[in-house]
């Protein structure tokens, strides 16, 4: 048993910080994978996902639109409204 790779340690730290913001573990892991482990992009995605979810949009549609729009809030909202 060697040391944990630095990337993995930073991944765990990022997940931990996102979990402490109140996001669900499954969503955090999915968002981190979707954005090649970029904590900043994953955090943007999770924030917008929660926001649009609160507006009553379907989670699977929100994910699809956010990926399509690259987390751009205004564009994503337009797409969701048009669906």
N, C-alpha and C positions, 0 to 999 in steps of 0.2 A: 504493500500500500504506500503510494507516494503522495505528494502534495496534490491538492486539487488545482486544476489549471486556473490561472488568473481569470480567464474569460468566464469560467463557471462561477467563480466567487463573485465577480462583478454582476453576473446575471442574477444570482441569488440576492445580492444587495438591492438591485433594481426592483426585483419582484417584491421584496420585503417592503421597500418604500411605497410601492404602488398599493400593496395590500393594506398598509397603514393609512392610506387615503380612503379606504373603505370599499375598494373594488374586490370582486369575487376572485378567488384563486384561479378558477378555470379560465375566466376572462383575461386575467393578467397574463397567464401562460400563453394563451392563444394570441393575444396582442403582441407579446414579446416575440413570438415566432413569426408572426405576420410581418413585422417590421425589422427583421434580422437583428433582434435583440437591442434595438435602439430604445432606450428608456424614454427619451423625449417624445418620439413618435408614438410609442405605445401609450404614454400618458395622455397625449392629445387625443388619440383614438378613443381611449376609455372615457375621457371627459365628455367628448361629443356623443359617444354611444349612450352614456347616462342621460345627457341633456335631451337627446332626441327620443329616448325611451320614455322620459318624463312627459314629453309632448304627445305620447300615445302611438308613435310609430312602431312597427314590428322590428324586433331585434335583427332578424336575418336580413331584412331589407336595409336597415341602417348600416350593417357591416358591409354589405355589397356596395352601397352608395359611397361610404367613406373610403373604401379601397379604390373605387373608381375615381373619386375626386381628390385623392391624396390628402384626406383630412381637411379639406377646405370647407369651412362651416357653411358659408353662404351658398356655394355651389351644391353642396350635399343637401342642404335644406330645400333648395329649388327642385332637385331631383326627387326628393321624398314627397314633396307636395304634389308633383306632377304624376306620381305613381297611382 
